[in-house]
Amino acid sequence: MCGRFAQVIKHDQLQKLLTELKLRDSSEQIELNYNLAPTQVTAAIVTRENLRYLGFFRWGLIPSWSREIGKYNLINIRSDTILEKPTFKTGLSRRRCLIPANGFYEWRQSDKAPFFIHPAEAELIFFAGIYDSWTYPDGSFIPSCSIITTEANQLMQPLHHRMPVLVLEQDREAWLDPQNTDARDLQSLLIPAPEDYLSLYPVSRYVNSVRNNSPACLEAVSGTAEIF
């Protein structure tokens, strides 16, 4: 699964994103969040009406048909069942997003020790997500999103049996292309990342509290990085 991640995208990285993914230029700076938790705001890349841009979403999908905010708060959606519910299937067909991140946190099942999982070589990873918009009675609205998860690869298996779907560079254009509406074809992209794509290291239990949001969340702790 994915229950916490880091989105610390500095100005130069943002400018690189704008160029590489052909985004509309944005004057908005992404808030630096070392410990992004459910219900907080995350930046995500979307394409609507052939305009690709950086939007801001509540992490935890609230379906547009929901009667209230609290009843549905889906931070993760399983790739293997995403076609079984109309809301998720439609989201996969027509409301996809890419969520840029420095990496994500996972807690070892045996002792709940936290680890930070990050790209082995690239600066950022990109979670596959879907989004929706929920409207208040007064007409205001909340855009929200969810991260799609898949089976863990070998690196992740000792920590957890699930992991977020990472959209690799060669698939990002296809993922963001609004003309791609075949849900079954898109589902074929929802697979575990290659074994050598990620690396990890243990971090302090300081990250356990969502109130803690500083570079200390990303600092490696002394000791072995073995996860078995």
N, C-alpha and C positions, 0 to 999 in steps of 0.2 A: 504494500500500500504506500501511500505518501501522505503523511500527516503534518509535516513541517519542512520548509525549505528556505534557502537563502536567495534573496533577490537584491544583490548589491551591484547595480549596474552604473558605473561611473560615466561621466560625460563622454569620454572618448569611446567607450564601448557602445554607448547609445548611438553615437554618430556612425559607428561601424555597422550597427544593426540597420539604421536608416538606409545606408548604402547597399549592403548585401541583400537585404530582403525587399528593397525598393519600396520603402515606407514613405508615406507622406511626412514631410518634415514636421517635427513637433517641437514646440518651445517648452513643453512640460518635462521636467526632470523626474525620473522614477525615484520614489522615496527609497532610501537605502534601508533595507530590512534584512537583518542577519538571522532572523528567527520568525519567518512569516508563518502565521498560524491560521486555522480555519476561522472564517467570518471577517478576517482582515482583507484589505484591498491589495490585489495583485495587478501588475501590468500584464497585458496579453496582446498578441498581434492577431488582428482579424482582417478579413476582406469583406466589404459590403458595397454593393452597387459598383463593383470594379475599383473601389478605393481601398487601398491597404494602409492600415494605420495602427498605432498603438493606443489601445483602449484600457480602461481601468475597471476592474470587476471585483465584486465580493467573492471570496473563495468559499464556495459552498453553493451549489446550484439550487436555485429556487425556480421550479417550473412556472411558466407563465400562467398556468391554470390553477396554481395553488391558491387556496383561500387565505392563507396566512403565511408569514415568513418562517415562523419557527417549526412548522410541521414538516417541511422538507428542507434539508440542509446537506446536500450530497457533495462531499469534498472529493470522493473517488467514485468512478464508474468502471465496472469490470468489462474488459474488452470482449470476453467470451459470451457475455449476455447482453451486450449493448444493443443488439438488434431485436431483443425480445419485448422491449417496451417502446411504444410509439414516440414518446418524448425523446428518448435517447437516440432512437433510429433517425428521427428527423434532425436532431442535433448533429449527428454524424454526417448526414447528407448535406445539411445547409447552414449549420452554425458551428463551425470548427474554429479553433484558435490554437495558437502556439504560445506557451508560457515560458519566457526565458528565465533561466535561473543559474546561479553559480554551482548549485548542487542541492542535495536534500539530505535530511537526517533520517536515520533508522535506528531502532533500539534492538540490541541483541536479545533474542528470546530467552536465553538461559539466565541472564542476570540483569537485563534491562540497561546495559551499558550503551550509551549513545555513540554512533558513528556518523561521520560526514562522508557522503558519497558524491564524487565530483568527476568531471571529465578528465581523462588521463592526459589529454594533450590540448584540447580546445579550451577557450576561455569560458564558454557557456554551454549549457545543455538546453534543450527545448522540449518541454512536456507537451504531449498531445492532449488537447482539451476540447470541450464543447461548452457553449454558453447559452444563456437565455436572458430574458428581461421580464421582471415582475412589476406590475403596476399597482400603485396605491390607489385608493378610492378618489384621492384629490388629483390624480393624473400624473403625479411624479412617479419615478420608476427606479428600480434597483437592477442594474446589470450584474449577473452572477455567472460563475463558471465552475467547472469540475475537471479534475485531472483523470484521464483514463489510465487504468492499471492493467498489467498483464502478469503472467507467471514470471517468477524471478529467474534470472540467469544464474550460472554457477557461482559467480562472485557474491551475489546477494542471498543465495539460498540459506547459508548459515545464520543470516540475520532475520530474514522474513521470506515467506513463500510467495509474496507479491512484490511488484516494483512498478513505478510509473513507466508508461510508454514514452520513449524518447524518440522524437522525429529527427532522423539523421539528415545531414545536409542535402543528400541526393533526393530526399523525399519531401522537402519543405515546400517547394513550389507546388507540387501536386496536392499537398495537404491544404494549402491556402487558396487553391484555385476554386472559385465559386462554381465553375462549370463542372467540376467533379461532384456528382450527386449520387453515384452508385454506392450505396452503403456497404454492400457486400465486398465490392472492390476495395473500398477504403478500409474495411476491417482487416484486409490482408496486410496492412501497414502496422497493425497493432500487435507487434511482436517484441520479445525481449531484446534489449540492446546486446550487441556483440560482447563477448567476454572481455576483450581488451579495450573496450571503449571507456570504461569507468575505472576509477581507483577509489580507495577509501582509507580513512584513518580514524582512530578513536578521539573523541572530544570529551570535554568536561560535562558533568551532569548540570552544570550551569545552564545549559541549553534546555533543560527540562521545563523550566518556567517560561511561559509565554511572555512574562513581564520583562525578561532579559533580552535586550536587543542591542548588541554591541559586537565589535570584532572578537571579543572573548568567546563568543559562541563558536567561532571557526578555529580556534586555537587547538592544536593537537596536544593531547596529554602524554606524559612520559609513559614508557612501557611499550609492550609489544602491540603491533597492529593486527596480530592474528585474531581471527574472528571465530575460530572453532573452539 
